[in-house]
Amino acid sequence: MRQSPALDRVSPYLLLAATILFWALNWIAGRALRDEVPAYSLTFWRWLIASVLLLPFAWPHLVRGWPAMRRAWRVMLALGVLGTTFCNLTSYLGLKYTTAVSGSILNSFVPVIIIAISWAFLGQRLRASQWVGVAVSLAGVLTIVGRGDPMVILSLSLNIGDLWILGSMLLWALYTVCLRWRPPELHPLALLGANAIVGVAAMLPLYLWSLAQGLVITWTPGAVAGLAYVGVFPSVLGYIFWNNAVMRVGPNKAGMFMHLMPVFASLLAIAFLGEQLHLFHVAGMAMILAGIWLTSRSDNPEAMAGMEN
């Protein structure tokens, strides 16, 4: 079901590229705001803003889809909590301690995690080449979290930020796998609206707890602009653009655009945050992408399109 006839007149590939840019800039915003906006506040306000903007458009679809959502309430609750609340929170917590370059490259590991979850819990059989792909991608992840030094891994002196990011990737992979149980008749805007509302409700106690701990926003023009950005572009426009494009070109072609995420994010982090792209980043990215190629050669649109944003 198409969401907007107006969007159908725009090239789907332009929509995909814009979406990846929006999501890449989310990594930059999360890193840039780390000292002004606590991760709890950033997650809560991101989805509160998104909910307010989405509700007028999603409401008719939420009303029509209510019987289906009520029947599948456990799935809907899991999708909102996994994909909206804790996935975003752990990403922003990670970006306080690690770079946007490292975080965005580690994000590329999501398709391989989805493959592994499907094998472990859903009985999906893996070919030898897919096992090799999982191993190669994992080696790429270890290269990045170990900063190219095996002794970092062996001594377990890992960057806590990288571990938070990997936790976020696991949550997004679980969310993506759970999507197979969503009500099939549910309109994409109803799904997004429900996820946003559940995410806000689940995040509220954590947000209030963070305020009680003294984790408050330092209200600067940059903080206001950053909150407005993450609430509008990656959370609303990005999802709408992505869903429209995927319906027009299919998940396999759309999924290939996800490989632009670490490229966009790395270039933006270098340009705006002064971060550096090290050799271990390049080596790790190459191994992760090689592993993705090996694991996704059997059509698995879920793995290709299910990378975190």
Residue pairs with C-beta under 8 A, 6 or more apart in sequence:
1 187
1 188
1 247
2 8
2 244
2 247
3 187
3 188
3 189
3 240
3 243
3 244
4 240
4 244
7 15
7 240
7 241
7 244
8 244
8 248
12 244
12 245
12 248
12 249
12 254
13 245
13 249
13 257
15 241
15 242
15 244
15 245
16 241
16 242
16 245
16 249
16 254
16 257
17 257
17 260
18 237
18 238
18 241
19 237
19 238
19 241
19 242
19 245
19 257
19 309
20 257
20 258
20 260
20 261
20 264
21 264
22 233
22 234
22 237
22 238
22 241
22 309
23 234
23 238
23 261
23 309
24 104
24 260
24 261
24 264
24 265
24 268
25 229
25 233
25 234
25 264
25 268
26 230
26 233
26 234
26 309
27 91
27 95
27 100
27 103
27 104
27 107
27 265
27 268
27 269
28 100
28 265
28 268
28 269
28 272
28 273
29 226
29 229
29 230
30 39
30 42
30 91
30 92
30 95
30 100
30 103
30 230
31 95
31 99
31 100
31 103
31 269
31 273
32 222
32 226
32 272
32 273
33 42
33 222
33 223
33 226
33 227
34 92
34 95
34 96
35 218
36 217
36 218
36 220
36 222
36 223
36 226
37 45
37 217
37 218
37 223
37 226
37 227
38 210
38 215
38 216
38 217
39 89
39 92
39 93
39 95
39 96
40 89
40 203
40 206
40 207
40 209
40 210
40 215
41 207
41 210
41 215
41 216
41 217
42 92
42 226
42 227
42 230
43 85
43 88
43 89
43 92
43 199
43 203
43 207
44 200
44 203
44 204
44 206
44 207
45 227
45 230
45 231
46 88
46 227
46 230
46 231
46 235
47 84
47 85
47 88
47 196
47 199
47 200
47 203
47 231
47 235
48 200
48 231
49 227
49 228
49 230
49 231
49 232
49 235
50 196
50 231
50 232
50 235
50 236
51 193
51 196
51 197
51 200
53 231
53 232
53 236
54 189
54 192
54 193
54 196
54 236
55 193
57 189
57 193
58 189
58 190
58 192
58 193
58 194
59 193
61 186
61 187
61 189
61 190
61 193
62 69
62 190
62 193
62 194
64 187
64 190
65 183
65 185
65 186
65 187
65 190
65 194
68 183
68 185
68 186
69 76
69 183
69 186
69 190
69 194
71 183
72 181
72 182
72 183
75 178
75 181
75 182
75 183
76 182
76 194
76 198
77 198
78 175
78 178
79 175
79 178
79 179
79 182
79 191
79 194
79 195
79 198
80 194
80 195
80 196
80 197
80 198
80 199
80 201
80 202
81 198
81 199
81 202
82 171
82 172
82 174
82 175
82 178
83 171
83 172
83 175
83 195
83 199
84 195
84 196
84 198
84 199
84 200
84 202
84 203
85 198
85 199
85 202
85 203
85 206
86 168
86 171
87 168
87 171
87 172
87 175
87 308
88 168
88 199
89 203
89 206
90 164
90 165
90 167
90 168
90 171
91 103
91 164
91 165
91 168
91 308
93 161
93 164
94 103
94 160
94 161
94 162
94 163
94 164
94 165
94 167
94 168
95 103
95 161
95 165
96 161
97 159
97 160
97 161
97 162
97 164
98 159
98 161
98 162
98 164
98 165
99 269
99 273
99 275
100 265
100 266
100 268
100 269
100 273
100 275
101 262
101 265
101 266
101 269
101 270
101 275
101 276
101 277
101 281
102 144
102 145
102 159
102 161
102 162
102 165
102 281
103 161
103 162
103 165
103 265
104 261
104 262
104 264
104 265
104 266
104 269
105 144
105 262
105 265
105 266
105 281
105 284
105 285
105 288
106 141
106 144
106 145
106 162
106 165
106 166
106 169
107 165
107 169
107 261
107 262
107 307
107 308
108 258
108 259
108 261
108 262
108 285
108 288
108 289
108 292
108 307
109 137
109 140
109 141
109 166
109 169
109 288
110 169
110 172
110 173
110 176
110 306
110 307
110 308
111 255
111 258
111 292
111 295
111 296
111 300
111 303
111 304
111 306
111 307
112 133
112 134
112 137
112 138
112 288
112 291
112 292
112 295
112 303
113 169
113 170
113 173
114 173
114 176
114 177
114 300
114 302
114 303
114 306
115 124
115 126
115 130
115 133
115 134
115 295
115 296
115 300
115 303
116 134
117 173
117 174
117 177
118 124
118 177
118 302
118 303
119 125
119 126
121 177
122 177
126 134
126 295
127 298
129 294
129 295
129 297
130 294
130 295
130 297
130 298
132 291
132 294
133 290
133 291
133 292
133 293
133 294
133 295
133 296
134 291
134 295
135 291
136 287
136 290
136 291
136 294
137 287
137 288
137 290
137 291
137 292
137 295
138 291
139 287
139 291
140 283
140 284
140 285
140 286
140 287
140 288
140 289
140 290
140 291
141 166
141 284
141 288
142 153
143 280
143 283
143 284
143 287
144 162
144 280
144 281
144 284
144 285
145 152
145 153
145 158
145 159
145 162
145 163
145 166
146 152
146 153
146 158
146 280
147 159
147 278
147 280
148 278
148 279
148 280
148 283
152 158
168 308
169 308
172 306
172 307
172 308
173 306
175 306
176 302
176 305
176 306
177 302
177 306
179 302
179 306
180 302
182 191
188 239
188 240
188 243
189 240
192 239
192 240
192 243
196 235
217 223
234 309
238 309
242 254
245 254
246 254
246 305
250 301
251 301
251 302
251 304
251 305
252 299
252 301
252 304
254 304
254 305
255 296
255 301
255 303
255 304
255 305
255 307
256 304
258 304
258 305
258 307
259 289
259 292
261 307
262 285
266 275
266 277
266 281
269 275
270 276
270 277
292 303
295 303
296 303
296 304
